[in-house]
Amino acid sequence: MENATGVRLREVRKRRGLSQRELADTSGVSLSLIRKLEQGDYGVPRLETLRKLAVALHVPTMRLVGRERESPSTEVVPGDHWRSVRQALEHPSSGSEPGDDGPTLRGVQMVLDAAGPLFRRNQYVELALVLPSLLRDAEALERGGRGLRSRLFELAGKLMVQTRQFDAAEIAIGSALENAPEQMDGASAINTRCWLLLRQGKLDTALALAVQWADETEPRLSRATTEELCTWGLLCLRVAAAAVRNNQKEQAEEALRCARAAAVKLGRDVDSYLYRGFGPLTVHMKRAEHLGVSEKYDGVLRLAEKGPAHLLRPGGSKENRYILDVANAHAERRQYVEAFERLESLRTQAPEWLQHQRYARDVLGKVITGRRTLKAEMRTMADLLRLPL
């Protein structure tokens, strides 16, 4: 990270026509620190330091941290991108480099606000570059950082679950719970733990945990806040997801009805805790997932036909999963052209998300099995998904 940061800092500074001293004067970052950064002799800078430099250079902080993506790319960078995040979680450190000011609550919060949407946009490599320093800065906060640390650890947990780093995910989620200042914060972390358990195939444990927390956080709908409705609605969706996979269909339907009631009360999808969304569209997409799990593929396709067209455009994890459910329904109905078109839209628009989905590998396998010849695009996708041909 430090070498890439130094190179990018020097490039942006020169493009702005600033000397190192002028940048130091404008940003408030010491001249010696800027020199060390650009020479690659500094180590990993604090993200608050990079934010100050970014403000002076009139660029996003992320421009100095990771690679900027102007258009979707199918490039998959080789290597273990998650090692530094795992190390930061397993061996927390709050040390600082000489000459580096300590972090502030406001500074770390601003960087977290900028880093969080990277997960939503499926930019996992960029997020992995940001998190180690951000975790270190959060650990160094002396006061008032408990809620912030909880949100940060949950974000790290989500990244680890999505990329199937399950041991590290459990560490992150546990730390999120330990730092949760309020029940809603803890419930959000539990939601992520349920997702982890579902991905691990621990359906009974996921179901019991989701039911427990859904019961404890159930609000009175007539007076519930937006946060309470979102948090409870999402937990109900976890109950439904675990129950339908565990062949407890009545419990799954009841949980879906509860989630739908919360969504109707909200009236629209809203952004909730830690960049998560919940509302009628979310419930619509999860309904398609449940129909797919129950092998009601015609129902999935009817739901997709009746639903808003924009949900079939790649976006966040929920929309992408919905597209996979529709693609799988097409494949099960031997509509292989339509199925592959859905997969191809994900490959071109959300490759970082797609490559971590075993479900996508299964769907592509059905398409390939059902076709007589393979197109070059199919071979490319098989390589991305590590599907042997």
VENURTA-V408558 format. One record per residue. N is the residue number from 0. RES is the residue in three letters. SS is DSSP state (h for helix, s for strand, l for the rest). PHI is phi in whole degrees, 0 to 359 (* if undefined). D_FIRST is the distance of its C-alpha to the first C-alpha in Angstrom with 2 decimals. Layout:
{{N RES SS PHI D_FIRST} {N RES SS PHI D_FIRST}}
This chain:
{{0 MET l * 0.00} {1 GLU h 295 3.82} {2 ASN h 295 5.63} {3 ALA h 298 5.30} {4 THR h 294 5.97} {5 GLY h 298 8.60} {6 VAL h 297 10.12} {7 ARG h 292 10.49} {8 LEU h 299 11.86} {9 ARG h 297 14.25} {10 GLU h 297 15.37} {11 VAL h 291 16.21} {12 ARG h 299 17.84} {13 LYS h 294 19.98} {14 ARG h 297 20.92} {15 ARG l 277 22.20} {16 GLY l 74 24.14} {17 LEU l 251 22.93} {18 SER l 279 22.75} {19 GLN h 298 20.30} {20 ARG h 294 23.29} {21 GLU h 295 24.20} {22 LEU h 294 20.81} {23 ALA h 298 21.09} {24 ASP h 296 24.62} {25 THR h 285 23.86} {26 SER h 270 20.88} {27 GLY l 86 22.07} {28 VAL l 270 18.89} {29 SER l 296 20.05} {30 LEU h 298 20.21} {31 SER h 296 19.04} {32 LEU h 293 15.81} {33 ILE h 298 15.18} {34 ARG h 299 16.15} {35 LYS h 296 13.87} {36 LEU h 300 10.81} {37 GLU h 291 12.06} {38 GLN h 274 13.03} {39 GLY l 76 9.81} {40 ASP l 253 12.10} {41 TYR l 251 10.99} {42 GLY l 96 8.56} {43 VAL l 270 6.84} {44 PRO l 284 9.06} {45 ARG l 292 11.41} {46 LEU h 292 11.46} {47 GLU h 294 15.02} {48 THR h 297 14.16} {49 LEU h 295 12.10} {50 ARG h 296 15.13} {51 LYS h 298 17.49} {52 LEU h 295 15.94} {53 ALA h 295 15.97} {54 VAL h 298 19.59} {55 ALA h 293 20.59} {56 LEU h 266 19.20} {57 HIS l 59 20.75} {58 VAL l 226 17.86} {59 PRO l 296 16.38} {60 THR h 304 13.53} {61 MET h 298 11.78} {62 ARG h 298 12.15} {63 LEU h 269 9.61} {64 VAL h 258 7.02} {65 GLY l 225 7.62} {66 ARG l 286 10.36} {67 GLU l 272 13.72} {68 ARG l 249 16.63} {69 GLU l 276 19.93} {70 SER l 213 21.97} {71 PRO l 303 21.90} {72 SER l 231 20.65} {73 THR l 266 21.77} {74 GLU l 293 18.89} {75 VAL l 244 17.56} {76 VAL l 286 14.46} {77 PRO l 289 15.48} {78 GLY l 111 14.01} {79 ASP l 269 13.52} {80 HIS l 286 10.93} {81 TRP l 261 12.49} {82 ARG h 301 12.43} {83 SER h 294 9.91} {84 VAL h 291 12.03} {85 ARG h 300 15.13} {86 GLN h 297 14.38} {87 ALA h 295 13.85} {88 LEU h 282 17.13} {89 GLU h 281 19.01} {90 HIS l 228 18.19} {91 PRO l 298 17.78} {92 SER l 219 16.98} {93 SER l 239 17.74} {94 GLY l 291 17.17} {95 SER l 228 16.08} {96 GLU l 278 15.16} {97 PRO l 302 18.24} {98 GLY l 86 18.94} {99 ASP l 260 16.91} {100 ASP l 293 19.32} {101 GLY l 291 19.58} {102 PRO l 287 18.77} {103 THR l 242 21.67} {104 LEU h 301 22.95} {105 ARG h 295 23.13} {106 GLY h 295 19.63} {107 VAL h 294 18.11} {108 GLN h 297 20.64} {109 MET h 295 19.71} {110 VAL h 291 16.04} {111 LEU h 298 17.36} {112 ASP h 298 19.83} {113 ALA h 281 17.27} {114 ALA h 279 15.09} {115 GLY h 306 18.22} {116 PRO h 298 19.50} {117 LEU h 300 16.54} {118 PHE h 294 18.28} {119 ARG h 296 21.54} {120 ARG l 269 20.47} {121 ASN l 65 19.25} {122 GLN l 263 15.66} {123 TYR h 286 14.42} {124 VAL h 295 11.24} {125 GLU h 299 10.13} {126 LEU h 295 11.53} {127 ALA h 296 9.85} {128 LEU h 289 6.38} {129 VAL h 277 8.62} {130 LEU h 298 10.97} {131 PRO h 304 9.93} {132 SER h 292 9.80} {133 LEU h 293 12.71} {134 LEU h 296 14.60} {135 ARG h 296 14.37} {136 ASP h 297 15.65} {137 ALA h 295 18.35} {138 GLU h 295 19.51} {139 ALA h 281 19.99} {140 LEU l 294 22.32} {141 GLU l 274 25.80} {142 ARG l 222 28.01} {143 GLY l 73 28.22} {144 GLY l 255 24.98} {145 ARG h 295 26.58} {146 GLY h 297 26.83} {147 LEU h 295 23.34} {148 ARG h 297 22.01} {149 SER h 298 24.27} {150 ARG h 294 22.94} {151 LEU h 293 19.30} {152 PHE h 296 20.19} {153 GLU h 293 22.20} {154 LEU h 300 19.42} {155 ALA h 298 17.32} {156 GLY h 297 20.60} {157 LYS h 298 21.14} {158 LEU h 298 17.89} {159 MET h 292 18.86} {160 VAL h 294 22.41} {161 GLN h 300 21.62} {162 THR l 262 19.59} {163 ARG l 63 22.25} {164 GLN l 261 20.42} {165 PHE h 290 23.65} {166 ASP h 296 23.57} {167 ALA h 294 20.32} {168 ALA h 299 21.83} {169 GLU h 295 24.89} {170 ILE h 299 23.10} {171 ALA h 296 21.36} {172 ILE h 293 24.67} {173 GLY h 299 26.60} {174 SER h 292 24.53} {175 ALA h 299 25.02} {176 LEU h 292 28.73} {177 GLU h 298 28.90} {178 ASN h 264 27.51} {179 ALA l 296 29.49} {180 PRO l 278 31.86} {181 GLU l 227 34.22} {182 GLN h 299 35.72} {183 MET h 295 34.08} {184 ASP h 295 30.60} {185 GLY h 295 31.63} {186 ALA h 295 33.16} {187 SER h 295 30.02} {188 ALA h 295 28.14} {189 ILE h 296 31.17} {190 ASN h 303 30.94} {191 THR h 293 27.50} {192 ARG h 296 28.95} {193 CYS h 297 31.81} {194 TRP h 300 29.50} {195 LEU h 301 27.91} {196 LEU h 296 31.46} {197 LEU h 296 32.58} {198 ARG h 293 29.83} {199 GLN l 275 30.89} {200 GLY l 79 34.49} {201 LYS l 267 35.72} {202 LEU h 293 38.01} {203 ASP h 298 40.49} {204 THR h 295 37.92} {205 ALA h 298 36.09} {206 LEU h 295 39.46} {207 ALA h 298 40.78} {208 LEU h 293 37.72} {209 ALA h 295 37.63} {210 VAL h 297 41.40} {211 GLN h 301 41.30} {212 TRP h 283 38.77} {213 ALA h 295 40.35} {214 ASP h 296 43.67} {215 GLU h 288 42.33} {216 THR h 253 40.66} {217 GLU l 300 43.32} {218 PRO l 268 44.22} {219 ARG l 277 47.53} {220 LEU l 302 46.86} {221 SER l 293 49.19} {222 ARG l 232 47.20} {223 ALA l 289 43.66} {224 THR l 279 40.67} {225 THR h 301 38.10} {226 GLU h 297 35.57} {227 GLU h 294 38.26} {228 LEU h 295 39.24} {229 CYS h 295 35.73} {230 THR h 296 34.88} {231 TRP h 292 38.25} {232 GLY h 300 38.27} {233 LEU h 293 34.96} {234 LEU h 295 36.27} {235 CYS h 298 39.44} {236 LEU h 294 37.48} {237 ARG h 292 35.89} {238 VAL h 302 39.43} {239 ALA h 297 40.60} {240 ALA h 297 37.81} {241 ALA h 290 38.54} {242 ALA h 292 42.29} {243 VAL h 294 42.61} {244 ARG h 286 40.65} {245 ASN l 267 42.89} {246 ASN l 61 45.92} {247 GLN l 252 46.94} {248 LYS h 293 47.71} {249 GLU h 295 49.79} {250 GLN h 295 47.17} {251 ALA h 296 44.54} {252 GLU h 294 46.83} {253 GLU h 296 47.58} {254 ALA h 295 43.92} {255 LEU h 298 43.38} {256 ARG h 297 46.39} {257 CYS h 296 44.95} {258 ALA h 298 41.62} {259 ARG h 295 43.66} {260 ALA h 297 45.70} {261 ALA h 295 42.65} {262 ALA h 294 41.36} {263 VAL h 297 44.79} {264 LYS h 298 44.87} {265 LEU h 292 41.59} {266 GLY l 89 42.95} {267 ARG l 199 39.66} {268 ASP l 286 36.10} {269 VAL s 230 34.04} {270 ASP s 284 30.48} {271 SER l 240 30.55} {272 TYR h 305 28.58} {273 LEU h 55 24.81} {274 TYR h 68 24.97} {275 ARG l 267 27.57} {276 GLY s 239 30.72} {277 PHE s 207 34.26} {278 GLY l 161 37.61} {279 PRO h 302 40.23} {280 LEU h 293 37.94} {281 THR h 299 35.77} {282 VAL h 296 38.99} {283 HIS h 302 40.20} {284 MET h 292 37.17} {285 LYS h 290 37.47} {286 ARG h 298 41.16} {287 ALA h 297 40.35} {288 GLU h 300 38.15} {289 HIS h 292 41.07} {290 LEU h 297 43.52} {291 GLY h 295 41.38} {292 VAL h 300 41.14} {293 SER l 278 44.92} {294 GLU l 62 45.34} {295 LYS l 261 46.92} {296 TYR h 289 45.35} {297 ASP h 296 47.92} {298 GLY h 296 47.12} {299 VAL h 299 43.42} {300 LEU h 291 44.42} {301 ARG h 294 46.98} {302 LEU h 296 44.48} {303 ALA h 294 42.02} {304 GLU h 292 44.90} {305 LYS h 277 45.98} {306 GLY l 283 42.56} {307 PRO l 300 40.70} {308 ALA h 296 39.48} {309 HIS h 293 36.07} {310 LEU h 291 35.20} {311 LEU h 267 35.18} {312 ARG l 258 32.35} {313 PRO l 306 28.87} {314 GLY l 202 26.92} {315 GLY l 280 25.74} {316 SER h 300 26.20} {317 LYS h 295 29.85} {318 GLU h 297 30.82} {319 ASN h 295 29.14} {320 ARG h 296 30.94} {321 TYR h 300 34.13} {322 ILE h 297 33.82} {323 LEU h 297 33.45} {324 ASP h 298 36.57} {325 VAL h 292 38.44} {326 ALA h 299 37.33} {327 ASN h 296 38.52} {328 ALA h 297 41.81} {329 HIS h 300 42.35} {330 ALA h 296 41.71} {331 GLU h 294 44.13} {332 ARG l 265 46.69} {333 ARG l 61 46.13} {334 GLN l 263 44.86} {335 TYR h 290 42.24} {336 VAL h 297 41.67} {337 GLU h 295 40.89} {338 ALA h 298 38.69} {339 PHE h 291 36.57} {340 GLU h 300 36.34} {341 ARG h 294 34.74} {342 LEU h 297 32.27} {343 GLU h 295 31.49} {344 SER h 297 30.77} {345 LEU h 288 28.11} {346 ARG h 296 26.66} {347 THR h 278 26.40} {348 GLN h 254 25.32} {349 ALA l 218 23.37} {350 PRO h 295 22.16} {351 GLU h 295 19.23} {352 TRP h 289 21.88} {353 LEU h 298 24.58} {354 GLN l 292 23.06} {355 HIS l 261 23.02} {356 GLN l 255 26.69} {357 ARG h 296 29.27} {358 TYR h 302 31.87} {359 ALA h 297 30.86} {360 ARG h 297 31.39} {361 ASP h 295 34.82} {362 VAL h 295 35.77} {363 LEU h 298 34.81} {364 GLY h 301 36.83} {365 LYS h 295 39.85} {366 VAL h 297 39.53} {367 ILE h 296 39.32} {368 THR h 298 42.21} {369 GLY h 274 44.33} {370 ARG l 253 43.93} {371 ARG l 278 45.84} {372 THR l 233 43.31} {373 LEU l 251 39.53} {374 LYS l 280 37.89} {375 ALA h 300 34.87} {376 GLU h 296 32.92} {377 MET h 291 33.88} {378 ARG h 294 32.61} {379 THR h 298 29.26} {380 MET h 292 29.06} {381 ALA h 299 30.24} {382 ASP h 296 27.37} {383 LEU h 299 24.87} {384 LEU h 270 26.67} {385 ARG l 58 27.26} {386 LEU l 259 30.99} {387 PRO l 296 33.15} {388 LEU l 252 35.86}}
